[in-house]
Amino acid sequence: MMKLPSYAAALMPAVLFAPLIGAFGASAAQAADVRALPSVNMEATVKAAQIDPRRPDSTMTPGAKASVLLVERALRDRHFLDAKWVDGYFGTTTVAAYAKYQKSLGLTGLAANGLPGKTSLTKLGAGRFKVTDVIDPGTRVSTGGFVVNARTRSMLAEAKRLLGRDLKLDQGSYNPGGDPTSVGTHDGGGVVDISVKGMSSATRTAVVRALRLVGFAAWVRNPQQDDWPWHIHATAINDTDLSSQAQHQIGDYYLGLNGLAGRGPDDGPKVSIRTWEEYQRR
């Protein structure tokens, strides 16, 4: 075997490791670039996209302005939002602009509902901002014979634990056209109806309270309100698969309303409003 001259042998480690050092340096630089980007808090942004369109004024959702501004600037630069609407308020115009952006990605249905989803928000922020406090509804699963998503199932399980009793569903999620009286609220994810059969008035109230504690906007519904039997309606706050009708219910809940078309006052038990993620961090 031919022996390398001593000077060549000395150079070999540098030649071999130079590409690795270069790759490591590039990777470190990329990581530093990501760390230097501003952050969009997904939880706060999605919350604003549900509440702001229902407000009677231009009051901004607490803790969301900085993130919403970053999203709106990115939509403006992609020509989906006029500059005059870049104001930190995620109102109907911004929701519509975000839905157009989602559709430009080839997304359809619930993935183009105007709520910032994990995939679309990450793509919008490429090179501009990083996404923190990510929300993920998870896969569609079955519980009690009805379809919900994994996030909703976890929320229901925790409400049951708090109550020390089971809850029987009358209707699940992802059920377009399944019940006309639901007016589209069950078309997407995050929404369930719970049977109140055999429950006293006090028990119904206790169930609604537990559901609210874990992150649902929940109400007891009665036959005097519409053509439906007694039941409990619950909509998961910040579920990014919500139908537009369910999004409106969340906004109304934050504004102290009952989630019905008449927008009457909230008639449920008073609790500190929180999302599922906020409940888990409590």
N, C-alpha and C positions, 0 to 999 in steps of 0.2 A: 504494500500500500504506500502511495506517495505521501511523503511528509511535507506539510506546509511550512514555508519559511516562518521564522519566529515572529516577524512583524505582521505577517498575514494572520497568523493564529491570534495575535493580540487584537486585531481588528474584528474578528469574527463575532464576538458577543455583541459589539455595538451594532453591527450590520443586522444580526438576527433580531435584536430587541428593539431596534429603532421603530419598526412599524407598530409594535405593541405599545411603545411609549407614546407614539403619535396618536394611536387610537384611544389610549387612556386619556390623553390630554384633551382630545376632541370631546370625549364623553363627559369629562369633568366640566369642560367649558359649556357644553349643552345643559348639563344639570344646573350650573350656576346661572345660565340664562333663564331657565324655568323658575328658579328660586327668586330671580330678580323681577319677574312679571308680577303685576298687581293681581289681586285675588277677587274672584266673583264667588260670593257665598250663595250656593245654589238654594239652600233652604230659604234664605231671606228673599231671594229673587222670585222663587216660585210662590212664596206667600204673597208678595206684592202683586204678582200677576193674577192672583185670585181676588184680592181685596180691592185694589185700586180701581178696577173697572166698575165696582159697585158703589163707590163713594159719591156723595152728593157734591163734593168739593175737591180741591187739589191737595188735600192733606196726604203726606207721603207715609208709607209704611215704615215704622221705626226700624232702624238698622239695615234698611235695604237700599237707600239712595246711592251709595258709592258703587254697589254692585250693579244696580239697574243702569246707572250712567255708562258703565263699561259695556254693558250689553247693548244699550241704545246707540252708542258711538260705533260699535261694530256693525250694527244693522244699518246705520246711516252710511258708513263707508262702503257697504255692499249694495247701497241704493235701494234698501227696503223701507227706510224710514226717513222722512224729511227732517232736516236739521232742527226745525222749530219744535219738534217733539222730543228732542234729547234733553230731558229735564229731570230724570230720576224718578219719574212717576210712570208706573207700568200700567197705563190706562188702556182703554179699548183700542186706540190707534197702535200702541206698541204691541199688544196681543195680536192684532191683525197682521202687523209687520212681521212678527216672529213666526206666525203660521205660514206666511208667504215664504219666509226663509226656509222653514222646515220642508215645505213642498219643493223648493228648489233643490233640495238634497235628494229628492225622490221619495220622501216620506209621505205616507198617506194615513187616513183614518185618525186614530188616537195619537199616533206619533206626529201628527201635524195639527194638534189642537190649540196651539198658541202658548202652551205652557213649556218653559224651557226643560227639555228632557236631557238626560245625561249625555247621550250621543250627540244631539244637535248643539248643545251648549259647549261641549268640548271642541267640536269642529269650529264653531264660531270664534272660540277663544284662541285658536292655534296661532302662536306667535304674538298674541295680544294680552291674554290673561290666562291664569290657571284657575281651575274650578275646585273649590273646597266645599266641605259639608255636602257631599253628593247624596242625592236621594235615588233609591232604586226600588221600584215596586216589586221587582222579582218576577218569577215565572207564574203562570196561571196554574192554580192548584184547585183541588176539590176539598170542600169542608161541608159536612152536613148535607151532602148531596147537591151542593151548589158550587159554581165556579167563582173564585175570588183570586186575588194575587197573593203572593207569599207575605208581603208586608201587611195586607189586611188580615190574613189568617193569624199572624203573630199578634196583631193588635186585639183581635177578638179573643185569642187565648189568654192574653193578659187581663182583659176585662173580666173574663170568666174566673180567673184566679182571684182577682180582687173581690168579686161577688161571692165566690164559693159555690157557684151553681153553673149549670150548663145553660147555653142560649141556643134556641132553635131558630134557624133561619126560615123565612118565608120567601125570600128572593135574594139572589146573589148579584154578582157583577157581570159585566160583559154580556148583557142580555138585551140587545136592541129590539125594541118592539114587543118585548115580553109582557109588559103590563102597561097599557095605554095611560093609566092614571099616574104612572111614574114620570110622565112627560120627559123622557129621555135621560133622567138622572142615572138610571142603571145601564145605560148604553156603554159606558166605560168602566174603568176599574174603581176600586175604593168605596163602593156603595153597597149596602146590604139593608134588608128589612128583617126585623126580628119579631117573632111571634110573642104575643103577650098573653096567650091562652093560659088561664089559671093564675095570672098574676094579680095581686091587689094593686090599688093605686100607688101605695107606698113602694111596692116592689118595682113597679114600672119606673118610678122616679129614681130609685136606687140604680136600676140598670142604665138609665140615661146618664146618670152622674158618673158611673164607672166608665162608660163609653167615652164620655167627654174627657175624663181624666187621662185616658191613654191616647187621645188625639183625634177623636171623632167629633164632628158636628152632629149632634144627635137630638132627636125630638120624639116625643110620643105623638102619634097621629091618631085622630079620632074621626068617626063617621060624620060629625058635624062640619068638618073642614072640607070634605070632598067625598066622592063616591068610592070609599075604601073602608075596610074593616079596621078595628083597632090594631095598631102595630107600632113598632119603634123603627124610625128611619135613621140610618147612620151613614155619614159621608166622611171618609178619611181625609183629613187636612193634608195638603201637600202631596197627595198621590198624583204623580205626573200623568197617569192614564185617565184622569177624570174627564167626563164629557163636559161640554160647555155649560149645560144646565147644572151639573154638579159643582162646577167651578163657582157659579153664581151663588149656590147655597153656602159654600165656604165663606165667600166674601160677606154675605148677609149675616152669617153667624158671628163673624168678627165685629160687625156693625150693630150687634144686639137685636137682630131680627130673627124671624122664625123659619126662614128658608122656603116659604111658600110664595106663590105668585103675588099675593096681596101685600107681601112684605110687612106683615104685622110684627109686633114686638115679640121677642124671644119669650117663650112660655116654659122653658126648661129650667132645671136647677143651675144656680150660678156657681161656676168653677173658674179657676184661672185657665184661660184658653192656651193650649199648647199643642204642638205637633207630636207625633210618635217619637221622633228623634229627640225632641226636647224632653219628653217624658223619660226616655232612657238615660238622659244625662242628668236628671234631677238629683 
